[in-house]
């Protein structure tokens, strides 16, 4: 059995593993058909590895922001935990960074702190739910991860410039017009 026959390696993501298998098959076939397959498979693997795992050197100016894979992963984690308590240190760990460095890099990348980005996402989700008039504002506040309706109204008003009820009414009037 070869080393590549065991997909349980904790260090490879599924896509990397598949690309390594493709390269292995191309190498085995190269003896019979030439090197074009090896070149293509190797290039695909390298492009994937660079996109997913490239991190600039610690002293380079680009080091201040998140790598594309880190930004994707952080936003996915933050979006999944819309109505659950989440610690930024946990998100930073998933992105292989310290909490403080992650917070600085996230803000440089997105223009918002992780907390601000999460709050903005929760308010955008609330706006979607406010379009459904059968849902109470109290239920929407809980669904979007706010402590209570009062907290939701304060945060919504701060970001949207109006209360949830007024936003719902103006959205209803805009829809009927």
Beta strands, then each sheet from edge to edge (+ up, - down):
end
